[in-house]
Amino acid sequence: MTLLSIRDLRTYFYTEDGVVRAINGIDLDLEEGETLGIIGETGCGKTMLGLSILRLLSENTKVEGQVLYRGTDLIRLSKAQMRKIRGKEISMIFQNSLSSLNPVLTVGTQLAEPVEMHRHMKKQAAKQRVIEMLKAVKIPSPSDRAVEYPHEFSGGMRQRAMIAMGLACTPSLIIADEPTTGLDVTIQAQIIELLKEVLEQSGASMLLITHNLGVASELCNSIAVMYAGEIIEYAGVIDLFKNPGHPYTRGFFDSLPNRGLKPMPGTCPSMINLPAGCKFHPRCPHASSRCEKEKPDMLKVEEKHHVRCFLYD
């Protein structure tokens, strides 16, 4: 059963330099109990996709299209209606735990806030729930750590606290934005195992935003590859790693250390001045005159494997 259905999502924001077209017509489906990875280079619009779903955007931003959560279009909801969904039905684990947590409030106070708001718990019950959540994410001495401040936690512990905050109200959908960024390899592995465990126990779906293919391969059922605000390839995780179809996906994989660190020519285009046609054509070794003028559709190359490229037309 489809939990989240995104149709023709477009997110623009206005700056002194021009209109930044961060999301350019994205279509995606996320099934109940599934983890979908969004991968791509820094600046391709991955984080903006998560923020657009939850409408955590500044006033100078315009969002168009549909974001259907269990049939309800989140784009059309009022601010008050959206506040009832954020944290309760859909939660977000942000990538920088130190800047995401309030430095002048204890970790326990911050974890208790969504529980008190959405579950209408009294302070004592909320406090007990916080201790349970800290224990669930394997933070030792949870009752003692709950009264500490974010700066007193290690990076790995802060990230565990962020996961606890995301799970506090048992949401159906978790949006995890680079949950292992800035952590050493050992702590990354622990966070991955923790996420696997909590997803299995809760049955929640997850939208995982990452540039780390190792993390994506460990956690995801399917992966969508993003470039310049568009989805350019979508496939099951095993199929994508075995048979990457889009020239960008191949180049992205080839640039990894275990693939020889082969650099991809060029850089991502400016989101203010995007090229016509296929957004990847200035960097593509297979580009033709058609690619410069026409935008390719998502084409089915195999069952549940789609690529936005004229090579498959």
KEPA-494673 format. One line per field, with one value per residue (C-alpha): residue number from 1; x, y negated, z negated; chain. Coordinates in nm, 4 decimals. Last residue first. Example, Ala and Ser with C-alpha at 12.3 -4.5 7.8 and 13.67 -1.06 7.14 Angstrom:
pos <- (2|1)
c1 <- (1.3670|1.2300)
c2 <- (0.1060|0.4500)
c3 <- (-0.7140|-0.7800)
unit <- (A|A)
***
This chain:
pos <- (313|312|311|310|309|308|307|306|305|304|303|302|301|300|299|298|297|296|295|294|293|292|291|290|289|288|287|286|285|284|283|282|281|280|279|278|277|276|275|274|273|272|271|270|269|268|267|266|265|264|263|262|261|260|259|258|257|256|255|254|253|252|251|250|249|248|247|246|245|244|243|242|241|240|239|238|237|236|235|234|233|232|231|230|229|228|227|226|225|224|223|222|221|220|219|218|217|216|215|214|213|212|211|210|209|208|207|206|205|204|203|202|201|200|199|198|197|196|195|194|193|192|191|190|189|188|187|186|185|184|183|182|181|180|179|178|177|176|175|174|173|172|171|170|169|168|167|166|165|164|163|162|161|160|159|158|157|156|155|154|153|152|151|150|149|148|147|146|145|144|143|142|141|140|139|138|137|136|135|134|133|132|131|130|129|128|127|126|125|124|123|122|121|120|119|118|117|116|115|114|113|112|111|110|109|108|107|106|105|104|103|102|101|100|99|98|97|96|95|94|93|92|91|90|89|88|87|86|85|84|83|82|81|80|79|78|77|76|75|74|73|72|71|70|69|68|67|66|65|64|63|62|61|60|59|58|57|56|55|54|53|52|51|50|49|48|47|46|45|44|43|42|41|40|39|38|37|36|35|34|33|32|31|30|29|28|27|26|25|24|23|22|21|20|19|18|17|16|15|14|13|12|11|10|9|8|7|6|5|4|3|2|1)
c1 <- (1.4283|1.6807|1.9813|1.7404|1.7803|1.5582|1.5964|1.3392|1.3899|1.0833|1.0719|1.3452|1.4370|1.1260|1.1761|1.1499|1.1007|1.3865|1.4010|1.4567|1.6946|2.0500|1.9774|1.8592|2.1933|2.3613|2.5152|2.6837|2.9870|2.7531|2.8794|2.6939|2.4021|2.3194|2.0201|1.8612|1.6972|1.7828|2.0607|1.9760|2.0590|1.9400|2.0008|2.3589|2.4781|2.6588|3.0263|3.2342|3.4033|3.3368|3.6484|3.7620|3.8248|3.9076|3.5772|3.6465|3.7265|3.3991|3.4079|3.2954|2.9626|2.8832|2.9927|2.7606|2.4746|2.5398|2.5431|2.2015|2.1645|2.3333|2.3209|2.4569|2.4249|2.0862|1.9508|2.0479|1.8886|1.5669|1.5478|1.4930|1.7031|1.7057|1.4971|1.5187|1.6422|1.9770|2.0529|1.8793|1.9131|1.6152|1.6954|1.4863|1.4857|1.7252|1.9219|2.2591|2.2953|2.2025|2.4633|2.7324|2.6169|2.6827|2.5309|2.2267|1.8572|1.6728|1.2936|1.1773|0.8684|0.7724|0.7228|0.8171|1.0377|1.1972|1.2487|1.3998|1.6448|1.7593|1.8069|2.0188|2.2301|2.2965|2.3768|2.6271|2.7949|2.8263|2.9785|3.2543|3.3125|3.3506|3.0541|3.0290|2.7339|2.5565|2.1923|2.2272|1.8652|1.6357|1.2683|1.0667|0.7143|0.4554|0.5496|0.5884|0.5578|0.9122|1.0676|1.2174|1.3282|1.4967|1.6745|1.7970|1.9155|2.1079|2.2689|2.3645|2.5168|2.7279|2.8552|2.9384|2.6894|2.7732|2.7249|2.3613|2.2770|2.2338|1.9129|1.8160|2.1660|2.1085|1.7753|1.9212|2.2186|2.3545|2.2093|2.1012|1.8407|1.5644|1.7103|1.6836|1.3261|1.2279|1.3842|1.1888|0.8643|0.9213|0.9635|0.6485|0.4543|0.5839|0.5106|0.1548|0.1049|-0.1010|0.0305|0.1063|0.2268|0.3563|0.5348|0.6721|0.8186|0.9571|1.2570|1.3616|1.3283|1.5245|1.8103|1.8413|1.7660|2.0220|2.1986|1.8759|1.9337|1.9512|2.2918|2.4650|2.2632|2.3615|2.1847|1.8253|1.6031|1.2560|0.9165|0.5910|0.2719|0.3373|0.6440|0.4805|0.1189|-0.0519|0.1668|0.0418|-0.3189|-0.2258|-0.0266|-0.3242|-0.3167|-0.3017|0.0643|0.0105|-0.2328|-0.4140|-0.4374|-0.2295|0.0304|-0.0123|0.2480|0.1084|0.2437|0.3695|0.5872|0.6951|0.9636|1.0309|0.8476|1.1060|1.0488|0.9686|0.6779|0.7187|0.7399|0.9272|1.1893|1.2591|1.2886|1.5065|1.7483|1.7949|1.8105|2.1240|2.3451|2.5727|2.5827|2.3128|2.1144|1.7523|1.6987|1.3584|1.2945|0.9726|0.7301|0.4295|0.5233|0.6945|0.6031|0.7926|0.7363|0.9595|0.8933|1.1918|1.2995|1.5584|1.4698|1.6493|1.4903|1.7327|2.0432|1.8540|1.6835|1.3479|1.2757|1.1390|1.0061|0.8349|0.6639|0.5129|0.3456|0.4641|0.2879|0.3523|0.2090|0.1333|0.0000)
c2 <- (-0.5565|-0.3902|-0.6088|-0.9047|-0.9163|-0.9487|-0.5914|-0.3567|-0.0194|0.1398|0.4127|0.3277|0.0346|-0.1766|-0.5316|-0.8477|-1.1203|-1.2977|-1.6800|-1.8014|-2.0625|-1.9799|-1.6063|-1.6066|-1.7534|-1.4462|-1.3702|-1.0306|-1.1503|-1.3560|-1.6645|-1.9392|-1.6912|-1.6399|-1.8769|-1.7071|-1.9780|-2.3347|-2.4104|-2.5369|-2.8967|-2.9535|-2.5933|-2.6396|-2.3301|-2.0458|-2.0357|-1.9232|-1.5901|-1.2954|-1.1855|-0.8205|-0.7320|-0.3682|-0.1918|-0.1165|-0.4847|-0.6055|-0.8194|-0.5236|-0.5110|-0.8757|-0.8297|-0.5310|-0.7209|-1.0200|-0.8044|-0.6643|-0.2874|-0.1521|0.2289|0.4108|0.1247|0.0198|0.3747|0.4493|0.1281|0.1567|-0.1089|-0.4787|-0.6991|-1.0667|-1.2136|-1.5893|-1.8863|-1.9166|-1.5442|-1.2891|-0.9108|-0.7262|-0.4107|-0.1112|0.1294|-0.0877|-0.0440|0.1176|0.0113|-0.3474|-0.3643|-0.2377|-0.4778|-0.7786|-1.0849|-1.0546|-1.1274|-0.8257|-0.8324|-0.5844|-0.3728|-0.2658|0.0961|-0.0040|0.2921|0.3389|-0.0336|-0.0616|0.2225|0.1084|-0.2456|-0.1140|0.0991|-0.2057|-0.4184|-0.1579|-0.1364|-0.5153|-0.5124|-0.2766|-0.4731|-0.8105|-1.0462|-1.3696|-1.2516|-0.9406|-1.0584|-1.2331|-1.3573|-1.0897|-1.1406|-0.9052|-0.8010|-0.6174|-0.8140|-0.6501|-0.9753|-0.9629|-0.8136|-1.1324|-1.2476|-0.9117|-0.9431|-1.2894|-1.1487|-0.8769|-1.1505|-1.3352|-1.0145|-0.9657|-1.3224|-1.2947|-1.4417|-1.7185|-1.9823|-1.8697|-1.9475|-1.6887|-1.6141|-1.3210|-1.1741|-1.0812|-0.9065|-0.7373|-0.5763|-0.4390|-0.5600|-0.2489|-0.4024|-0.2273|-0.3528|-0.7112|-0.6367|-0.4839|-0.7760|-1.0205|-0.8271|-0.8499|-1.2268|-1.2489|-1.0623|-1.3038|-1.6097|-1.5067|-1.3526|-1.5151|-1.2683|-1.5315|-1.8279|-1.6516|-1.3889|-1.6508|-1.8529|-1.5621|-1.5064|-1.8700|-1.8677|-1.5423|-1.6814|-1.9729|-2.3185|-2.5961|-2.4365|-2.3765|-2.0686|-2.1028|-2.2770|-1.9950|-1.7194|-1.8204|-1.5881|-1.6276|-1.3337|-1.4248|-1.3088|-1.2279|-1.1193|-1.2774|-1.4959|-1.7009|-1.5908|-1.8194|-2.1115|-2.0619|-2.1149|-2.4430|-2.5621|-2.4882|-2.1818|-2.2059|-2.1043|-1.8065|-1.6466|-1.3767|-1.0334|-0.8499|-1.1252|-1.2817|-1.5437|-1.7172|-1.9850|-2.3350|-2.4867|-2.8533|-2.9734|-3.3293|-3.2585|-3.0021|-2.6283|-2.3490|-2.2302|-1.8696|-1.7310|-2.0424|-2.0014|-1.6456|-1.7470|-2.0451|-1.8024|-1.6128|-1.9191|-1.8488|-2.0700|-1.7957|-1.5099|-1.2465|-0.9850|-0.9606|-0.6235|-0.4623|-0.2480|-0.0466|0.0439|-0.1062|-0.2018|-0.5200|-0.6632|-0.9336|-1.1951|-1.5055|-1.8069|-2.0360|-2.0771|-2.3454|-2.5955|-2.8959|-3.2120|-3.5014|-3.6616|-3.8619|-3.5398|-3.3727|-3.0149|-2.7425|-2.3989|-2.1809|-1.8489|-1.6874|-1.4116|-1.2726|-0.9686|-0.8684|-0.5654|-0.3426|0.0000)
c3 <- (2.6193|2.3867|2.4745|2.4603|2.0801|1.7713|1.6436|1.4881|1.3169|1.1523|1.4209|1.6695|1.8947|1.8275|1.9513|1.7402|1.9998|2.1756|2.1877|2.5421|2.6849|2.5729|2.5499|2.9129|3.0231|2.8767|2.5362|2.4839|2.2823|2.0578|1.8755|2.0686|2.1227|1.7542|1.7366|2.0370|2.2456|2.1535|1.9050|1.5541|1.4649|1.1075|1.0013|1.1212|1.3025|1.1231|1.2156|1.5111|1.5825|1.3497|1.1635|1.1647|0.8003|0.8896|0.8265|0.4584|0.3999|0.5575|0.8743|1.0864|0.8979|0.9755|1.3367|1.3783|1.2134|1.4408|1.7548|1.6519|1.6434|1.3316|1.3627|1.0561|0.8058|0.9400|0.9586|0.5980|0.4644|0.6621|0.9291|1.0044|1.2298|1.3299|1.0475|1.0952|0.8901|1.0668|1.0358|0.8142|0.8131|0.6642|0.4678|0.3640|0.0689|-0.1299|-0.4535|-0.3844|-0.0192|-0.1077|-0.3860|-0.1489|0.1220|-0.1002|0.0701|-0.1538|-0.1986|-0.3395|-0.3085|-0.5685|-0.6249|-0.9761|-1.0838|-1.4393|-1.5324|-1.1908|-1.1456|-1.4953|-1.4316|-1.0887|-1.2215|-1.5105|-1.2758|-1.0574|-1.3651|-1.4889|-1.1471|-1.1340|-1.4848|-1.3658|-1.0442|-1.2152|-1.2244|-1.0254|-0.8162|-0.9494|-0.9442|-0.6043|-0.6118|-0.7559|-0.6699|-0.8907|-0.7939|-1.0063|-1.3175|-1.6616|-1.8644|-2.0045|-1.6896|-1.5472|-1.8923|-1.9543|-1.6180|-1.7174|-2.0525|-1.8668|-1.6571|-1.9743|-2.1136|-1.8006|-1.8117|-2.1827|-2.4313|-2.6787|-2.4076|-2.3724|-2.7383|-3.0131|-3.2058|-2.9807|-3.0114|-3.3768|-3.3146|-3.0050|-3.1847|-2.8537|-2.5199|-2.3296|-2.0977|-2.2955|-2.6256|-2.5060|-2.3979|-2.7339|-2.9235|-2.7066|-2.7664|-3.1427|-3.1156|-2.9048|-3.1742|-3.4388|-3.2247|-3.1402|-2.7990|-2.5240|-2.2653|-2.0031|-2.2109|-2.5227|-2.3122|-2.0718|-2.3653|-2.5701|-2.3420|-2.3772|-2.7554|-2.7773|-2.5687|-2.8078|-2.6727|-2.6131|-2.3130|-2.1148|-1.8984|-1.5197|-1.5191|-1.7074|-1.5378|-1.1870|-0.9441|-1.0564|-1.1500|-1.0269|-1.1489|-0.9729|-1.1519|-1.4941|-1.4433|-1.1702|-1.1180|-1.3712|-1.2604|-0.9041|-1.0099|-1.1811|-0.8782|-0.6519|-0.4289|-0.0480|-0.0082|-0.2392|0.0062|-0.1919|-0.0261|-0.2834|-0.2441|0.0980|0.1858|0.4936|0.7268|0.6503|0.3772|0.3725|0.1329|0.0116|-0.3159|-0.4244|-0.4077|-0.6494|-0.4368|-0.5553|-0.2005|-0.0861|-0.3614|-0.2503|0.1155|0.0227|-0.1429|0.1838|0.4113|0.6200|0.4035|0.2714|0.5194|0.5449|0.3554|0.2411|0.0729|0.0276|-0.2801|-0.2619|-0.5423|-0.3624|-0.0057|0.1106|0.4506|0.6392|0.9108|0.9099|1.1332|1.0864|0.7237|0.6375|0.9081|0.7555|0.8987|0.9399|0.7909|0.5273|0.4216|0.4833|0.3974|0.6192|0.5270|0.7852|0.7142|1.0244|0.8198|0.4870|0.3392|-0.0206|-0.2011|0.0978|0.0000)
unit <- (A|A|A|A|A|A|A|A|A|A|A|A|A|A|A|A|A|A|A|A|A|A|A|A|A|A|A|A|A|A|A|A|A|A|A|A|A|A|A|A|A|A|A|A|A|A|A|A|A|A|A|A|A|A|A|A|A|A|A|A|A|A|A|A|A|A|A|A|A|A|A|A|A|A|A|A|A|A|A|A|A|A|A|A|A|A|A|A|A|A|A|A|A|A|A|A|A|A|A|A|A|A|A|A|A|A|A|A|A|A|A|A|A|A|A|A|A|A|A|A|A|A|A|A|A|A|A|A|A|A|A|A|A|A|A|A|A|A|A|A|A|A|A|A|A|A|A|A|A|A|A|A|A|A|A|A|A|A|A|A|A|A|A|A|A|A|A|A|A|A|A|A|A|A|A|A|A|A|A|A|A|A|A|A|A|A|A|A|A|A|A|A|A|A|A|A|A|A|A|A|A|A|A|A|A|A|A|A|A|A|A|A|A|A|A|A|A|A|A|A|A|A|A|A|A|A|A|A|A|A|A|A|A|A|A|A|A|A|A|A|A|A|A|A|A|A|A|A|A|A|A|A|A|A|A|A|A|A|A|A|A|A|A|A|A|A|A|A|A|A|A|A|A|A|A|A|A|A|A|A|A|A|A|A|A|A|A|A|A|A|A|A|A|A|A|A|A|A|A|A|A|A|A|A|A|A|A|A|A|A|A|A|A)
***
